[in-house]
């Protein structure tokens, strides 16, 4: 016997079998057990969907659409112009005096039908910092970056392609951080990083030993020791309201903002460090 799945989903053959069983005297509760559904579904189907010749689907009346075609196009246009807009923002943008205000739930349904779905912003990953202060952050535009700074100067802002693991981190240390430190810092200098697993891995620890780089001990649960966090906030402030059409353009904006940060801001962040210990 074929078992229907889901509420009120009976194939034509199953419905005919139910009607035939009912005509032969089978109780709806027995039919419900045989066909794996509730007895109320059997009662409802027998009441609404049968005639003298067998079984007929009763077509349900569709509710009238609350938005016009023009309104639907406006909803899609507003969303595509700025994918970060919420349903509330779209509702305010498409509201017209000639049409009723669409519900936010209706707006979300129209977007889903068009293949546009809501997304939550990407959270920041664990960030490393150093003295030179260094770190990485993920912006909503899928643009991962790593940067460092110290008292003398700002380091290079490095774009990360793919997932940043211990091998990518070692490559950044070897080919980005170390050349910059040799050119801008005088010995001795100390490198600071947090307890991100890839930073404390044996692979990266071996690199620090080979290159004779001194590390500043990072206490657990100490976000106040990370000045790079304030530097990321500074970049966010400088780029507030600036839109980018793709990740390449966003990185160019980040790089320009990074280079424009004055050293007075860096010095202020470093001056706050003694009070964090």
C-alpha positions, -999 to 999 in steps of 0.1 A, spaced: 0 0 0 13 35 -9 17 58 20 11 95 14 36 120 29 26 154 42 -8 169 51 -36 163 25 -12 149 -1 -30 119 -17 -22 106 -52 -52 99 -74 -47 62 -70 -46 65 -32 -77 86 -31 -95 61 -53 -84 33 -30 -97 52 0 -131 58 -16 -132 22 -27 -124 10 8 -151 33 22 -177 20 -2 -168 -16 9 -176 -6 45 -141 2 60 -143 27 88 -123 60 82 -102 52 113 -92 19 98 -84 36 65 -63 62 83 -42 35 99 -38 17 66 -27 48 47 -6 64 74 -26 96 80 -50 110 104 -87 101 104 -96 137 100 -78 138 67 -99 107 56 -131 124 67 -122 156 49 -112 139 17 -144 118 16 -166 148 23 -150 172 -2 -134 152 -30 -156 125 -43 -185 121 -67 -204 93 -84 -176 84 -108 -147 83 -84 -125 111 -70 -122 147 -81 -97 173 -68 -115 203 -54 -96 233 -65 -88 257 -36 -95 293 -42 -63 314 -43 -62 346 -23 -58 377 -44 -22 391 -45 -17 421 -23 10 435 -46 9 445 -82 35 435 -108 49 470 -106 53 467 -69 70 433 -73 95 448 -97 102 477 -73 108 453 -45 134 434 -66 150 466 -79 155 480 -44 169 448 -31 194 444 -60 206 480 -56 216 473 -20 215 436 -9 221 446 27 187 463 30 162 447 54 126 440 46 117 470 67 139 493 46 125 478 14 90 484 27 97 521 33 113 524 -1 84 509 -22 55 523 -2 32 542 -26 1 563 -20 -16 544 -49 -12 509 -34 -15 493 0 17 490 21 31 454 16 38 434 47 74 425 54 64 389 52 50 395 17 83 413 7 103 383 18 81 359 -1 85 380 -33 123 379 -29 124 342 -23 104 335 -54 130 356 -73 158 336 -58 169 363 -33 173 351 2 182 369 35 216 364 49 232 372 82 264 394 83 296 374 85 310 374 120 346 385 127 370 356 130 396 354 158 420 383 153 457 383 160 476 413 171 513 421 176 538 446 187 540 454 158 502 452 162 487 429 136 454 413 129 428 401 104 392 408 99 364 398 76 341 425 62 306 418 49 318 420 14 338 388 17 372 405 18 396 391 44 426 413 53 455 412 77 475 441 89 501 452 114 514 485 129 540 497 153 553 529 167 574 539 137 550 532 109 520 513 95 525 479 81 511 465 49 475 456 46 475 420 32 445 405 14 438 369 23 424 347 -4 406 316 8 407 304 44 434 316 67 451 286 83 485 280 99 502 278 65 486 310 52 496 327 85 532 315 82 533 328 46 521 362 59 547 363 87 575 353 63 567 374 33 547 404 47 554 410 84 591 400 85 603 421 55 584 451 69 598 446 104 634 443 91 630 476 71 612 496 97 621 483 132 654 481 150 663 453 173 651 443 197 614 442 190 586 420 203 557 404 183 523 401 199 495 378 188 465 363 205 457 327 213 440 318 180 447 281 174 465 288 141 488 313 158 497 289 186 501 259 164 534 240 165 539 248 128 539 286 135 558 282 168 586 265 148 587 295 125 591 319 154 620 298 167 637 296 134 634 333 128 643 341 164 612 363 168 604 371 205 567 368 214 548 388 240 528 364 262 491 367 256 469 361 287 437 343 281 404 362 278 421 396 274 404 415 245 416 449 259 452 440 249 443 441 212 448 476 198 441 463 163 405 460 172 404 498 176 422 501 143 395 481 125 369 504 141 388 533 127 386 518 92 349 511 96 344 547 106 363 560 76 344 538 52 309 543 68 284 548 40 309 539 13 295 511 -10 315 486 -31 302 465 -59 326 437 -54 354 424 -31 382 439 -53 367 473 -50 362 469 -13 398 459 -7 410 489 -27 388 511 -4 402 494 27 438 497 15 433 534 8 417 540 42 445 520 59 472 542 43 454 574 53 454 566 90 477 592 106 504 580 130 489 601 158 460 575 159 486 547 161 505 564 189 472 569 208 464 532 206 499 523 217 498 548 246 467 530 260 486 496 262 502 502 297 468 507 313 456 473 299 481 452 320 
